[in-house]
Amino acid sequence: MSSRENSITATTNIADAQPAADSAAIVIDGVWKIFGDHPHRALDDVRNNQLGKSEVLAKHNCVVGVADVSFSVNHGEIFCVMGLSGSGKSTLVRHINRLLEPTAGSISVNGDDIMAFSQAQLRRYRNEHIAMVFQNFALMPHRSVLDNIAVPLEIRGLNKNQRLEIARKNLEMVELDGWGNKFAHELSGGMQQRVGLARALAADPEILLMDEPFSALDPLIRRQLQDEFMHLSAEMKKTTVFITHDLDEAVRIGDRIAIMRDGRVVQTGTPEQIVMHPADDYVAEFVAGISRLKVVKAHAVMAPLPAGATFNNNGPVLNHTDSLSKLITAAIESETDINIVDDSGTPVGTVDRVSLLKTVIEGAETS
């Protein structure tokens, strides 16, 4: 495919799961980031002549990092942005706290246009409303664990007793109580990442930005930290933008996922939507190795019942959010169709063995 055929101005695919802007914590609208000496000249050329990424580099010596990205993130949502190395995901997330300034586009947080912030407003925004967790932990080697966690509170001007008390509580939250007087080099990688998370949470931010925070860890520790993070997220209801190159991780922890390629968002949706309905061959390749057993839910497989209808069999009853794995187990134990109810117990559909088998086979054929 030529670079012009794969133009970076192609329309992004924003799924029906996109939240309304007025309900969103973060709204990113038409954001571009072009690196180079003449980014606006390059952007004008892209818009006027449909240039591809390689053509922009050859003609203007500029690199397109983010290309016309738009999406919204709900309050309390874990929104995963994923893609291969160089897809633009880390570049994109650094616009939300203005570590990078966009070439074009707008970004609002809780209804505020952060691009209009003065330097004083920006410092307050970064210190009180948003926090970032990096892949490399970024702990200060000359400070104890407690002092590392207390850094954002020190910047905020809290006295030592206050900030150490808050630091201790957050240390307990990430299950590291008793390690407060140790130094970073005395902790394992997983423990250091827990300290990084505790430091971000200590400031009690509304929004967490997490840039591949677990990717450098061993698989077992990584899974443990994912579990801890999901528990903390559910408990504290933090709005989170989570960057990862690992679809398994995105599917496991994300409420919704945006998949990036060459600076563009090519599909946004729930894990279930992306696994069952990939937007193109690129996304289909990504999801090919993902097991549907834990991702696909009963509501995606069932035949809906008319409103007010009741079940006409005595088959097993499952919730509409139960996984494909649970459906298969129920189908093994009973030859009768599976009855599906919503959260209030109202009948909403049925699943027969043929539909169940088709869903399993379709998933196997893509793996």
C-alpha positions in Angstrom: 0.0 0.0 0.0 1.4 3.4 -0.9 1.8 6.1 1.7 -0.9 8.1 -0.1 -3.3 5.2 0.0 -2.5 4.9 3.7 -2.9 8.6 4.2 -2.6 9.9 7.8 -5.7 12.0 7.2 -7.9 8.9 7.0 -11.1 9.0 9.1 -10.7 7.5 12.6 -13.2 4.9 13.7 -14.9 6.0 16.9 -17.2 3.2 18.1 -20.7 3.6 19.5 -19.3 3.2 23.0 -17.9 6.7 22.8 -19.3 8.7 25.8 -21.1 12.0 25.3 -18.7 14.9 25.7 -20.7 16.5 28.5 -20.3 13.3 30.6 -16.6 13.0 29.9 -13.6 13.7 32.2 -11.3 14.1 29.2 -12.1 15.2 25.7 -9.4 15.1 23.0 -10.6 16.7 19.7 -8.7 16.7 16.4 -5.2 16.6 18.1 -2.1 16.6 15.9 1.5 16.5 16.9 4.1 17.0 14.3 7.8 17.2 15.3 10.2 19.3 13.3 11.2 22.8 12.4 8.1 23.7 10.5 5.2 21.6 11.9 2.4 24.0 10.8 3.7 24.1 7.3 3.8 20.3 7.2 0.3 20.1 8.7 -1.1 22.4 6.1 0.4 20.2 3.4 -1.0 17.1 5.0 -4.5 18.6 5.1 -4.4 20.0 1.6 -2.6 17.2 -0.2 -3.4 14.1 1.8 0.3 13.3 2.5 1.3 10.1 4.2 3.7 9.9 7.1 6.7 9.0 4.9 5.9 11.8 2.5 5.8 14.3 5.4 9.3 13.1 6.5 10.7 13.2 3.0 9.2 16.6 2.0 9.4 18.6 5.3 11.8 16.6 7.4 9.0 16.4 10.0 7.7 13.4 11.9 4.0 12.9 12.5 3.6 11.7 16.1 -0.2 12.0 16.5 -2.6 12.5 13.5 -6.1 13.9 14.0 -7.0 12.0 17.2 -10.4 12.4 18.9 -11.9 10.5 21.8 -13.5 11.0 25.2 -12.8 9.3 28.5 -15.6 8.9 31.1 -15.3 9.8 34.8 -13.9 6.8 36.7 -13.1 4.9 33.5 -9.9 2.9 32.7 -9.3 3.9 29.1 -6.5 1.9 27.5 -4.5 3.3 24.5 -2.5 0.6 22.8 -0.4 0.0 19.7 3.0 -1.1 18.6 6.1 0.9 19.3 6.0 4.1 17.4 2.3 4.2 17.0 2.0 7.5 18.9 0.4 6.3 22.2 3.0 7.7 24.6 3.2 10.9 22.6 -0.6 11.3 22.9 -0.8 10.7 26.6 1.8 13.4 27.3 -0.6 16.0 25.8 -3.1 15.4 28.6 -0.8 16.9 31.2 0.9 19.3 28.6 4.3 17.8 28.7 3.9 18.1 25.0 2.0 20.9 23.2 -0.2 19.8 20.2 0.4 21.2 16.8 -3.4 21.5 16.4 -6.5 20.4 18.2 -8.1 20.9 21.6 -7.9 19.1 24.9 -10.3 19.7 27.8 -10.4 18.1 31.3 -13.6 18.4 33.3 -14.8 21.0 30.9 -11.6 23.2 31.2 -9.6 24.0 28.1 -6.1 23.1 29.4 -4.5 24.7 26.3 -5.7 28.0 27.7 -4.0 27.5 31.1 -1.3 30.0 32.2 1.9 28.6 33.6 0.6 29.1 37.1 -2.7 27.3 36.3 -0.7 24.5 34.6 1.5 23.9 37.6 -1.6 23.7 39.8 -3.3 21.4 37.4 -0.3 19.0 37.4 0.1 19.1 41.1 -3.5 18.8 42.3 -5.6 17.3 39.5 -3.4 14.9 37.5 -0.6 12.4 38.1 1.6 10.2 35.9 3.1 6.8 36.5 6.0 5.9 34.3 7.5 2.6 33.2 10.9 3.4 34.7 9.6 4.1 38.3 11.5 7.5 38.4 12.2 7.2 42.2 14.8 9.4 43.8 17.7 7.2 45.0 18.7 9.6 47.9 15.2 9.6 49.4 13.5 6.9 51.4 10.4 5.2 50.2 8.2 7.4 52.4 9.9 10.6 51.2 9.5 9.5 47.6 5.8 9.1 48.0 5.5 12.4 49.8 7.2 14.4 47.0 4.0 15.8 45.4 2.7 16.7 48.9 6.0 18.6 49.6 5.5 20.5 46.4 2.0 21.3 47.5 3.4 22.8 50.7 2.1 20.3 53.3 4.1 20.1 56.5 6.3 17.1 57.1 4.0 15.3 59.6 1.0 15.7 57.3 2.7 14.4 54.2 4.4 11.5 56.0 1.0 10.4 57.4 -0.6 10.5 54.0 2.5 8.7 52.5 2.1 5.9 55.1 -1.5 5.4 54.3 -0.7 5.1 50.6 2.1 2.7 51.3 -0.3 0.4 53.1 -2.7 0.7 50.2 -0.1 -0.8 47.8 0.8 -3.4 50.5 4.3 -2.1 51.3 3.8 -1.1 54.9 7.0 -1.7 56.8 9.2 -0.6 53.8 8.9 3.1 54.3 12.5 3.7 55.6 14.1 1.7 52.8 15.7 3.1 49.7 14.8 2.4 46.1 17.8 0.1 45.5 16.7 -2.1 48.3 13.4 -2.9 46.6 12.5 -5.2 43.7 11.2 -3.9 40.4 7.6 -4.7 41.4 8.0 -3.0 44.7 9.5 0.1 43.1 6.5 0.3 40.8 4.2 0.0 43.8 6.0 3.0 45.3 5.5 4.9 42.0 1.8 4.2 42.1 1.6 5.2 45.8 3.3 8.4 45.0 0.8 9.2 42.2 -2.1 8.4 44.5 -0.8 10.3 47.5 -1.7 13.6 45.8 -5.3 12.3 45.4 -5.5 13.3 41.7 -8.7 13.1 39.7 -6.9 11.6 36.7 -4.1 9.1 36.4 -1.9 8.8 33.4 0.0 5.5 33.2 2.6 5.0 30.5 3.3 1.2 30.3 3.8 1.0 34.1 4.0 -2.8 34.3 5.7 -3.6 31.0 9.2 -4.0 32.4 8.2 -6.5 35.1 8.2 -10.3 35.2 4.8 -11.8 34.0 3.7 -13.0 37.5 4.5 -9.7 39.2 3.0 -7.9 36.3 -0.3 -9.8 36.8 -0.3 -9.2 40.5 0.2 -5.5 40.0 -2.6 -5.4 37.4 -4.9 -7.1 40.0 -3.9 -4.5 42.6 -4.4 -1.6 40.2 -7.8 -2.8 39.2 -8.8 -3.2 42.9 -7.6 0.3 43.7 -9.2 1.8 40.6 -12.6 0.3 41.5 -12.2 1.5 45.1 -11.0 5.0 44.4 -12.8 5.6 41.1 -9.9 7.4 39.4 -10.2 8.3 35.8 -7.3 6.5 34.1 -5.6 6.7 30.7 -3.5 3.6 30.6 -0.8 3.1 27.8 0.2 -0.4 26.8 1.5 -2.3 23.8 0.0 -5.5 25.2 -3.6 -6.3 24.1 -3.9 -9.0 26.8 -3.3 -6.3 29.4 -5.6 -3.8 27.7 -8.4 -6.4 27.5 -7.9 -7.4 31.1 -8.0 -4.0 32.7 -9.6 -1.6 30.2 -13.2 -0.5 30.2 -12.6 0.7 26.7 -9.6 0.5 24.3 -8.3 2.8 21.6 -5.9 1.1 19.1 -3.4 3.3 17.4 -1.4 2.9 14.2 0.9 5.5 12.7 -0.4 8.2 15.0 -4.1 7.6 14.3 -6.8 5.9 16.3 -8.1 3.1 14.1 -10.7 1.7 16.5 -12.2 2.5 19.9 -14.5 0.3 21.8 -15.0 -2.1 24.7 -12.7 -5.2 24.8 -15.6 -7.3 23.6 -16.4 -5.0 20.6 -12.8 -5.0 19.5 -12.3 -8.7 19.8 -15.6 -9.6 18.1 -15.8 -6.9 15.6 -12.3 -5.7 14.5 -12.4 -2.6 12.3 -9.8 -3.7 9.8 -7.1 -6.3 9.1 -4.6 -4.5 11.4 -6.9 -4.8 14.4 -7.9 -8.3 13.5 -4.2 -9.3 13.6 -4.0 -7.7 17.1 -6.9 -9.7 18.5 -6.1 -13.0 16.7 -4.3 -14.4 19.8 -6.9 -13.3 22.4 -9.1 -15.9 23.9 -12.8 -15.0 23.7 -13.6 -17.1 26.8 -13.1 -14.2 29.3 -13.9 -11.3 26.9 -17.1 -12.2 25.2 -20.2 -11.8 27.4 -23.6 -13.4 27.3 -25.4 -10.4 25.9 -23.3 -10.6 22.8 -24.3 -14.2 22.1 -27.9 -14.4 23.2 -31.1 -14.2 21.1 -33.0 -11.3 22.7 -36.4 -11.9 24.2 -39.3 -9.5 23.4 -40.1 -7.1 26.2 -42.2 -8.7 28.9 -41.6 -12.2 27.6 -40.7 -15.1 30.0 -38.5 -18.2 29.6 -40.2 -21.3 28.1 -37.7 -23.8 29.6 -36.1 -24.7 32.9 -32.6 -24.2 31.7 -29.7 -22.7 33.7 -30.0 -18.9 34.4 -27.0 -16.7 33.9 -26.4 -12.9 34.0 -26.0 -10.9 30.8 -22.4 -10.0 31.8 -21.3 -13.6 32.4 -18.4 -14.8 30.2 -18.4 -17.1 27.3 -16.5 -19.5 29.6 -19.4 -19.7 32.0 -21.8 -20.2 29.1 -19.8 -23.2 27.9 -19.7 -24.7 31.4 -23.5 -24.3 31.7 -24.0 -25.8 28.2 -21.9 -28.8 29.2 -24.0 -29.4 32.4 -27.4 -28.9 30.7 -28.8 -29.7 27.2 -31.5 -27.0 27.6 -31.0 -23.5 26.3 -29.4 -21.1 28.7 -31.6 -18.3 30.0 -30.1 -14.8 30.4 -31.3 -12.2 32.8 -30.2 -8.5 33.4 -28.9 -7.1 36.6 -32.4 -6.8 38.0 -33.2 -10.5 37.2 -35.5 -9.6 34.3 -35.4 -12.2 31.4 -33.6 -10.6 28.4 -32.5 -13.5 26.2 -31.5 -17.1 25.6 -28.4 -18.9 24.3 -28.6 -22.2 22.4 -25.7 -24.5 21.8 -25.4 -23.7 18.1 -24.9 -20.0 18.8 -22.4 -20.8 21.4 -20.4 -23.2 19.2 -20.4 -20.6 16.3 -18.9 -18.0 18.6 -16.2 -20.4 19.8 -15.4 -21.5 16.3 -15.2 -17.9 14.9 -12.7 -17.1 17.7 -10.6 -20.2 16.9 -10.5 -19.4 13.2 -8.8 -16.0 13.9 -6.2 -17.5 16.2 
